[in-house]
Amino acid sequence: MKNRKRLLPTLVLVLIIGGAVPTSAQSLTMGDLYVKGEVVDNYLSLEYSFGVQNTGSADQEVEFNIPIQKDVYLSNVTIELENSTLYGRIFPVNQAEEIYNETKAQNLTGAIISDFGSEYNVRFNLGALESATITFQLEGGLTRNLGEYTAVIVPSSLGLSQAIHVEINVISNRAPIVGVQIPGLQNAVYTTITNGVLVTYDGSVPFDGITLTYGTTRYEGDASIIGYSNGTENFFAYNLAPMLNDTGDKDGQYVFVIDRSGSMDGLPLTYVKRAFTDIINNLAETDRFNVIAFSSTGTSMWSETKVASSTNKDEAIDWVKSITATGSTNIYDPLVEALNYFGSDKTFKNGVLLLSDGVPNTGTYTETSDIVANLKANNVNEIPISTIAFGNAADEQLMSEIASTNGGVYVKVANNENAVGEILRFFQQVSGLELMGWSMSISGVKTLNNIESIGQLSDGQEVVVTGTFTTEVVIDTTIQYPDQNVSTTRVLNIGLLKEEYAHVERLWALQRISYLISQGDNEGVIDVAMYYGLVVRGYTSMVLSELIEGREDIDYISTTLETVAPVTSMVQTSFDPVYLVLTTALLAIPMLRKYRKSIE
């Protein structure tokens, strides 16, 4: 595959890297970890590299894992050995297996990377007294939550004992960046650059990992559009980001839905009990609340929400402490039960907080699409549902979609001693969310993506829409704030496209893959993933090998995006019971590819 020069950017994200070298391999030593990249306008691209040396007298297997995260993809891997370099190339899963088998048949050094449970697993053999340098790249899309963008650069699970070197550009072409920080890195240096901040750090790896957070000032009219042309297609990225809304002195009304299935047994349930004890203790006496614990079925503490008096708090804390872990995981039915405790009364700040560590395997619905669709249909009072995916086994896709389609916020919390504080802080952030209606009308597009499927917005959330157009795209939006409506028109034509916005094409590709997956267009997913060099779970894999003579340039023909009729109007309203559907403007984009089936 021909290398393509890329400009890399982003805004709201979660990204994780797994442990690098097995601790049992005593003869393997790992060098410092280098993390470089950019976060630019909702697009994130990071490159990780580290060295490994085999100091023993026998060959050793080197293994490292790259966890699969929502909206984050592996885009490149190289392994530099002393006498050769393994290069990564993307192929459909079946074809990747054939090519990898051929490298083995020719006694060539090689590796294959595909999904391995919840991670990409990379293994290769390192000879006695040899060393290697491993480099891999991850890229993905970010969206704002609670007015803040978050990128997990290195998780606490990395397990490195060496030093780490960080160099990341945080750039926004839409509005000035504010509040850039990496909590826990006391010696991080923040340097002002054009349209952003350069963050650098040289030192030890903190126990709690590395998370980058930042915000931007408000967009004019709460909306922004930028675009880029690659010479063949014109791409745009549109952001709708309502301001944070002051909810005033409203009292809160909350229902906490807590997973107590068998997988929560032991420390996980201990941490969760402590966290919800703190949450209940922090409720104001004028707030109302209830608690549902669920496994195969849900059990409510009370038949209604009750005021957070000292007596009711004590009763609730004792009830939470008495919860035991057993049974399967039924997420849908307990959530519907929670929604039934709310009426149409808007005098409260209403909210549901769901915590689960697993995947639904029982109940009325167990498939993600069924749970999300029917839950949204049952949420007639438009109650924000915020979700916590607890630990690495939780269904992050489901949890994020439940939150996004019900005006809530999603977060992943690690199963460790920090969980108690993280859960409490998350509740304090989301407890004041107000839902806002919104509508959108788009004209002039050729293709249109919106992977978020947000049916309603809450404070500090963001909608990101990407697409392609011929000469001009016009987007009209209205946000229905509690005290006013704000309408905005944004126009982008070919005269406003800029080279520095090249990342918009990459962001379009990421959203396009998500859209095609939702439409069941498997061939389309593979075509886009191969063209842009992305490992997409279940669709493409990466083969690492030395360049085989005669195969340096596999016979790919140039990709052509099919021209489709422009959309004249597209309207979406947040209070429609159907999800956000901008898809009537979308037609699948088959990307023509020709593969050479035999190896020269």
N, C-alpha and C positions, 0 to 999 in steps of 0.2 A: 504494500500500500504506500502510495506516495505520501511523504510527510507534508503536513499543511501548517504553515505558520499561523499561530493563534494569539489573539489578544484576550487576556483572561480577566473577568470581573465578577461581583455579587453583592447581596444585601441581607437576607434573614436565613440563617442556616443551622444545621446540625451535621457534623461530620466527624467520623470516628476511625481510629486506626488501631489495629489489634497488636498484641504482643509480638515482638520481632524474632527472638531467638529462644528456643527451648532452654529452660534453666538447667535441664539435665545434661545438656551437651557441654561438658566441662571444658573441652578443648576449644570451644568457640568463644571468641571475644568480639564484642560489638563496639564500634567507634561512636563518635558523636552523631546526633541526629540533626540534620539541617532541614528547615522548613522555610520555603520561599513561595511567594505567589502574590495574588491580588484578589481583593474583594471590590468589585466595581459594579454599581447599578444593578443589583440583584443577581449578579453572576459571580460565582466563586471558583477559583482555580488555584490549587496548591500543589507544590512539588515537594516530595519527601525523599531524602537520600541518607544512607548510612553505610558504613563499611563493616564487613565481617571477616574475621581471620580465623583459620583453623590452625591452632598451634600444636595439634597432636600429630602423631605419626600414622594415623589411619584416616580414611575418608570419613566425612561427617555430613549428615543431611541438615541443610539449613531450611527453616520453615518460618514463615510469617503470615499473619492473617490480616485482611482488610475487610472489616465488617461492612455489610450492605446497608446503606442508609437511604431513607426516602429522599428522592430527588437528588441523590448524589451518585455519581458514576465513576468507575475506574476508567481512565482514558489512556494511560500509557504505563508501561513497565520496561525497564532495561536492567540487565544484570551484566556488569563488566567483570569478567574473569581475567586472570593474568594473561591468558593466551587467546582469548576470544571474547566477543560481546554477544549477548543474547538480546535480540530486539523483539518488541511486542507488536503483533499485528492482529487485527480483528477479523473474525470469520463467523459465519453461522455455526451454531453449536456442533452439528454433525460434521460439517466440513473441517472445523478446527480439530476434531478428534482424528480425522483421516490424515491431516497434515502432520499432526504431532506423532502419530504412529509411523509415518514415513521418516521423520527425523530419527526416530529410534532405529528403524530398519537400516538406515544409512550410517548408524553409529555416530550421529551428530548429537552434540549437547543440546538439550531443549527442555522446555517446560510448557505446561498448559494451565491457564487460569480460568476457572469457571466458578459458579456459585457452589459453596460448600456449606449447606445449612444456612446460617445467617451471615456467612462471611465468604469472601474470596480467599482461597487458600493457595499459597505459593510455596512450592518445594523445589529444591535442586540440590545436587550433590556437590560438595566442596572438597577438593583433594587435600591430602596431607600437606601442611605448611603453606597452603594457598590462601589467598585473600580474594574478596569480591566487593564490589560496590553496587548497591541496589538503589534504584531510583524509580519511584512511581508517582503518578499524578492522579488527583481526584478533582472532579469539577461538579458543580451543581447549582441549583437556583435557591435564592433566599427570598422570604417575604417577611415583612415587618409584623411583629406582635407587641402589643402594649407600647407602641411607639419606639420599639428598640429592635435592632438587628443583632442576632447572636450567631457566632460561628465557633463551634467546638473544634479547636485546632489540634489539640492532643488530649485524649481522655485520661482519666486516672488509671484506667486498666492497661495502659501501654507497658508498664513494668520496666522502664528503662532505668539504668543506673548511671548512664553516662551524661555528659552535658548536652544541652540543646541550644541551637542557634536559630533564631527566628528573624525573618525579614519579610514583612507583609505590607503592601500598599493598600490602604483603605481609601477608595476614591468614589465620589459622587458627582456626576455631571448634572444632577437635577436640582440639588439644594445643598447648602453648606453642611458639612459633617460636624457633629458636636458629640462630646462625651465619650471619646474613644478611650477604652481601658481594657487591660487584661488583669482582672482581679487575681491577686496572689503573686504577681511578678513585680516585686518592689523595685527592681532595677531596670524595668523596661524603659526604653527611650522612645519618645513620641516627637517626630520631626514634621513640621508643616511642609507639604509639597503642593503642587498644583492640584486644586480641587480635592484635597484630602490630606491624609496623615500617613507617614511611614512609621511603622512600629518595628522596633528591633529589640532583641534580647539575646544575651549570651550568658549562660549560667546553668545551674542544675535544673533537672526536671522536677517541678513541684509535685507533691503527692496527689493533689487534687486535680491534676491535669491543667490544660491551658484553654481558656475560653475567651474569645474576643467579643466585646460588645460595643455598640455605638448607636448613635441616632443621627437624624438629619433635621434641619429646621423644616417648617411646614412648606409644602409645595404651594405655589400660588394657585388658589382655587382648588386645592387638595388634589391636583392632577398634573401629570407630566408625561410627555411623549418625546422619544428620541429615535433616530433611525440610522441605518447603514446599508450601503450597497456593495455587494461583492463583485459587481460588474455584470452579473446575470440577473440577480434578484434583489429587490428592495425589501428590507426587513424593518419592522418597527417594534418597539416595546413601550407599552402604555401602563402607567402606574396610577391607581386611584387609592389615596391614602388619607382617610378622614382624620381630623385632629382628635386629640384626646378630649373627652367631654367631662366637665365637672358635674358629678351626680348630686352635688349639694348635700343636704342633710338627710337624705332618704335612709330609712332603716333597711337592713338586709333580710332576705329570706332565702335560705340555702338548704339543699338536700345533698348530703354526702353519700356517695355510692361506693362501697369498699369491697374489693375482691377478697374473699376468704377461702378460695378454692385450695385444693391440696398442695399446689405448688407454692403457696404463701407460707407454708409451715416453717417454723423456726425463726431465724433472724428477720426475714422479710416482713412477717406479720408483727414482730416486735417493733421494728422501726415504724411501721405504719400506725400502730397503736399509739406510740409516743407522739407522732406527728399530729394525729387527729385529736389527741388529748390537748395538745397545745392550741390547735385551731379552735376547739370548743371553748377553751379557757379565754381566748382572745375575743370572742363574740361580745358585742355590746348587749346589755340587758334588754334593750328594745328590739334586738334582732329576733328573727324566728328561724328554726332549723329542725331538721330531722335526719336520721341516719338509716341507711339500708345496707346490710351486709349480704353478699351474694356468693353462691357457688353454683350448684345445679339449679337452685331457685333463690329468690331474694326474700329476706326477712327484714321488715321495718321495725324500728324501735317503737314508734308511735303510729297511730292511724291518721295523723295530721302533723303539720309543723306546729311547734310550740315556742313560746317566748324563751329567750335565753336567760332565764332567772338563775340564781345561784343553785336552787334546788334542781331545776331541770338540767343544768350543766353537770352537776354531780351525778345525777342519774344516768346521763348520756355517757359520761366518762367511764363509769362503772360498767355500763353495757358494752362499750367498745373494748374495754379491757377483758371482758368475758368471751369475746369472739374466739372461736377455734377454727383451724384450717382443715377443710375436708371437701370432697366432691369435685365436680367438674366446673366448667366456666360458662355461665349463661349471662351474657352482657346485655342483650336486647331487652328482655322482659323486666329486669330491675330498673332500667332507665325509663321505660314507659311508665312503670309504677311511680318513679320519682316525679315525672312530669305531671301526673295526676294530682299531686299535692299543691299545684299552683293554679290559681284562677286567672282571670283577665285583669285583675287589679294591678295597676302600674305604679301604685304608691310605694312599692318596695323595690329595692335593687335585688332582683331575683337571680338565682343561679344554681346550676347543678354541677357538682365536682365528682368526676368518675376517676377511680384509681384501679388499674388492673395490671397484672404481671403476665398475663397469658393470652391465648388465642381462643375465641369462642368455639365450643364444641358441643353445646347443647342449648336448648331453648327454642322459641318459635322460629327464629332465624339464626343461622350461623355463618352465612356468606356475607362478606363485606358489603357488596352492593345491595343486598336485601336489607341488612341492618340499617345502613345509612338512609336508604330511600324510605323505609317504613317509619324509622325514628323521626325523620324530618316531617313526614305526613302527620304524625301524632303530636308534633310540637306546635299545636294550634295557638298557644299563647306566647310563642316565640321566646322561650326561656333559653338564655345562654347556657350551653353545656361545655364546660372546660374539662380537659382530660389529661391524665398523667399515665404515661407508659412506664411502668416500674420494672427496672431490670432489663436484661438483654433479650428475654424470651417474649416480651409483650408484642402484640400485633400493632406495630407503629403505624402502618398504613390505615388500619381501621380507626385507631384512636385519633389520628390527625384529621381524618375525613369526618368523623363525628363532630369534632370541634369546629372545623371550618364550615360545615353546612348548617351549624346551629349557633353561629355567632360567638363561639367560645374561643379558647386558646389552648393549644396543645404543648406539652413539654415531656421530655424523657428525663427520668430521674434514676440514677444508678443505685443499685442495691448495695449500699454501704453505709457507714456511720454518718455520712453527710446528708443522708436522705431526709432525716427528721427536719433539719433546718430548711432544706430546699423545698419540701412540700409546704411547710408553713409560709415561706416567702411567696411561693406561687399562689397560694390562696389569697394572701394579702394583696397581691397584684390584681387578680381577676375578680375579686369580690365586689368591685364597684363598676363592672362593665354595664354599659347601656347599649341596647341594640338600635341600629339606625337603618331606615329603608334607603334604597338606592335604585337607580335605573340607568341604563346605558343604551345608546343608539350608535351604531357604527356603519359607515358607508365607505365604499371604495376599496375594500380589501379583496385579495385573491385567496389567501388562506388565513385562518384565524384559530388561535389556540387560547384556551383558558383552562389550565389544569386544576385550579383551586375549587371550582364548582361551588363557590360560596353563595348561599341563598340569602344571607343577611350579614351585615357588618357590625362589629362592636368597636369600642374605642381603641384607636391605635392599630387596627388591623389594616391590611393592604390587599388589593387585587392587582395582579400583574397579568396583562394580556399581551401576547405577541402574535405577529402575523406577517404576511407579505402583501405588497400592493404594487400597482402599476405606475401611477403618476401621483395620486394624492389619497390620503386616508383622513376621514373626519370622524371624531369621536365626541359625542355629547353625553354628559353625565349629570345626574342630580343626586345629591346626598340629602336625605331628610333628617336633619338634626332636630332635637326636641324643640328648639326655639326658632328655627329658621330652615329654609331650604337653600342649598348652595348649588347653582347650576354652572357648568363649565363646558366650553367648547375648545377642543384641541385639534389643530390641523397640522399635518405633516406632508410635505411634498418632496419631490426628488431634489429640489434645490437646497433642502435643509439637512440632507444626509451627510454624515461626517465620518472620516476615516477613523477618528479616535473612538467611535462607537462600534468598532468591529465586534465587540463582545455580544452585541445584540443578536448577531447571527447564531452564536453558540447558545444563547438563552432560548432563542426560537427552537433550535434543535432539541434541547432538553424538554421543552414543553410539548414539542411535536411528538416525541416518543411517548410521553404520558398520554397524550390524546389518542394516538394510534393504539396503544394498549387498551384504553377504555373502549375503543371501537372494535376490538378483536381483529385488527388488521396486522396479522403476524408478519407478513411479507414487508409491509410498510415499515414496521418497527426495525426489522433486520436491515432494510435498505438505508434508513436514516442513521442507524447505529454504526453501520460499516462506513458510510460516507464521512461521518464525523468522528470515527474512531472511539466508540464507547462500548464498554462491556455492559450489556443489559441482561439482567438475570433471566435465564430461560430462553433467550433469543440469540445472544452472541457470546463468544468466548475469545480469549486472547491466547495466541500461540507465541511462545518465546523460543527463538532458535537463532542459530547463526544464519546469515543470508545464504540461501542455497543457490548455487550457480544456475542461472537461467530463470530464477524466480524473484530477482531483485524487484522487478516491477510486474506485479500480477496484472493481468489484462483487464483493468477497469475502464469502462467507457465513461465519458463525462456525464455527470448527473444533470437531469433536466427536470425542473419543477413544472408540472402541468399547469397550464393557464385555465382558470375556472372563471365563470361569470362573476363580476363584482357584486357584492352585496349592497343593496340600496338602503336597507334599514334593518336594524336588529335591536330589539328592546328586551331588557330583562329587568324585572322588579323583584326586590328581595323578599317581598311577602307572598310571592307566587308559591304554592305548595310544591311545585316542581323545582328541581335544582336549577341552578344557574346553567342555562343552555345557550351557548353562543355557537352551537355546532351546526346550525342550519347554514352557516356561511362556509362550513368546512367540508371539503372533499378530500378524500385520501390522496396522498401524493406518492404514487408509486415511483420509486427511484430506480431507474433502469441500471442494472448491473450485469456484467458478464464475467463469469469466473472460469478460469482455465482448469479443467477437471483433471488433467494429467500433469505430472511434474516433468519438466523438460530434463 
